[in-house]
Amino acid sequence: MQAFTWLLRRNVVTFIAFVLVLLLAFLAAFAPWLAPYDPLATDVLAVLEPPSAKHWFGTDSLGRDIFSRVIVATRLDIAIALSAVALSAAAGVAAGAASGYAGGWIDNVCCRFIDVLMAFPLFVAAMALVAVLGNSVKSIVLATAIINFPFYFRLIRAEIMARRSIGYVEAATITGNGPAGVVFRFLIPNSLPPVIVQMSLNLGWAILNTAGLAFIGLGVAPPTPEWGIMIQEGAGLMMSGEWWVVTFPGLALVISVFAFSLLGDGVRDLVDPRRRNA
């Protein structure tokens, strides 16, 4: 807690990012109760109304309240990002640690498989996976987790290989711990700080990936409130002057990615004592 307080006092940017992430978490947790209107309710008498006291962010082409839809979409986008990052981190850490500790042909086979996965552009790979798996939230989570898996695999593998010959590992082996015990009880816990930093950085990218897939018609389907869908629906209205339809969902997406990216830098300072002593 002292290190965390020190970080917030020392770095104003990290403090701003932390406040923004807390705000996003609050909106995601209480979205149904904070939204003033039903995000799915249409009103033909209130089509494309500009921002006003009644509709703070205006309405879309179906008369739906954009403010309510942006708030409710926060829950879905952040939930997808958290689920995908947690899944990819758990699988990547387990597989990378086992591969790095085992070495030999097992490690070579695993690394060649990871090289194949990383040969494809990330967003193109996500598009292909969602197209194969079908348009659903589960498909987006799984696709995002799969394309993030190599990063955690390589990161934890490098950490394990650098530590597997250290004294405490040898002592753990001598005292009767098997390979699984050495890896999961000693090596992984001491290798987690860089993984935590990577997770915080990947959250912003996962949100952007979710919105990008929805924008091109893959993933979450309308009329579900989602930032990418809302941006896609409003993009064609910019030329006719209805700027608010795309602006507010776009701002929500930018702020989210911005907040998680900056928070990742702060987490790096927090988990690395050398940075705190600099």
Residue pairs with C-beta under 8 A, 6 or more apart in sequence:
3 270
3 276
4 270
6 276
7 14
7 266
7 269
7 270
7 276
8 14
8 15
8 18
9 15
11 266
11 269
13 262
13 265
13 266
14 262
14 263
14 265
14 266
14 269
16 262
17 258
17 259
17 260
17 261
17 262
17 263
17 265
17 266
18 263
18 266
20 255
20 258
20 259
21 259
21 260
21 263
24 74
24 78
24 255
24 256
24 259
25 78
27 34
27 71
27 74
27 75
28 74
28 75
28 78
28 79
29 75
31 71
31 72
31 74
31 75
32 72
34 71
35 65
35 67
35 68
35 69
35 71
35 72
36 65
36 67
36 68
37 64
37 65
37 67
37 68
38 68
39 64
39 65
39 68
39 69
39 71
39 72
39 73
39 225
40 64
40 223
40 225
41 64
41 65
42 62
42 63
42 64
43 59
43 62
43 63
43 64
44 63
45 63
46 55
46 59
46 63
47 59
47 60
47 61
47 62
47 63
48 58
48 59
48 60
48 61
48 63
48 237
48 242
48 245
49 55
49 58
49 59
49 63
50 58
50 242
50 244
51 57
51 58
51 244
52 58
55 65
55 66
55 67
56 67
57 65
57 66
57 67
57 70
57 244
57 248
58 66
58 242
58 244
58 245
58 248
59 65
59 66
60 66
60 69
60 230
60 233
60 234
60 245
61 233
61 237
61 245
62 223
64 223
66 230
66 244
66 245
66 248
66 249
67 248
68 225
69 225
69 230
69 249
70 225
70 227
70 230
70 248
70 249
70 252
72 225
73 225
73 226
73 227
73 230
73 249
73 252
74 252
74 256
76 137
76 220
76 224
76 225
76 226
77 207
77 210
77 211
77 226
77 227
77 253
77 256
78 207
78 256
80 137
80 140
80 141
80 144
80 206
80 207
80 210
81 144
81 203
81 204
81 206
81 207
81 210
82 203
83 141
83 145
84 140
84 141
84 142
84 144
84 145
84 148
84 206
85 144
85 145
85 148
85 199
85 202
85 203
85 206
86 199
87 141
87 142
87 145
88 144
88 145
88 146
88 148
88 149
88 151
88 152
88 202
89 148
89 152
89 195
89 198
89 199
91 145
91 149
91 152
92 148
92 149
92 150
92 151
92 152
92 153
92 155
92 156
93 152
93 156
93 188
93 192
93 195
95 110
95 149
95 153
96 152
96 153
96 154
96 155
96 156
96 157
96 160
97 156
97 157
97 160
97 183
97 184
97 187
97 188
97 191
98 106
98 183
99 106
99 107
99 110
99 111
99 153
99 157
100 107
100 156
100 157
100 158
100 159
100 160
100 161
100 164
101 160
101 164
101 179
101 182
101 183
101 187
102 179
103 161
107 157
110 153
111 157
114 150
114 153
114 154
117 125
117 146
117 147
117 149
117 150
118 150
120 128
122 147
122 209
123 209
123 212
125 143
125 146
125 147
126 143
126 144
126 147
126 209
126 213
127 213
127 216
127 218
129 139
129 142
129 143
129 146
129 147
130 139
130 140
130 143
130 213
130 218
130 219
131 218
133 139
133 142
133 143
135 218
135 219
135 220
135 221
136 219
137 219
137 220
139 219
140 210
140 213
140 219
140 220
143 213
144 206
144 209
144 210
147 209
148 202
148 206
151 198
151 202
152 195
152 198
155 194
155 195
155 198
156 188
156 191
156 195
159 187
159 191
159 194
160 183
160 187
160 188
160 191
163 169
163 187
163 190
163 191
164 187
168 186
169 182
169 186
169 187
172 181
172 182
172 185
172 186
173 182
177 185
177 186
193 271
193 272
194 271
196 267
196 271
197 264
197 267
197 268
197 271
200 260
200 263
200 264
200 267
201 260
201 261
201 264
203 260
203 264
204 256
204 257
204 258
204 259
204 260
204 261
204 264
205 257
207 253
207 256
207 257
207 260
208 253
208 257
210 219
210 220
210 226
210 228
211 226
211 227
211 228
211 231
211 253
212 228
213 219
213 220
213 228
214 220
214 226
214 227
214 228
214 229
214 232
215 228
215 229
215 231
215 232
216 232
217 232
219 226
219 228
220 226
220 228
220 229
221 229
222 229
222 233
227 249
227 250
227 252
227 253
228 253
230 245
230 246
230 249
231 246
231 249
231 250
231 253
233 245
233 246
234 242
234 244
234 245
234 246
234 247
234 249
235 246
237 243
237 245
237 246
238 246
268 275
269 275
269 276
270 276
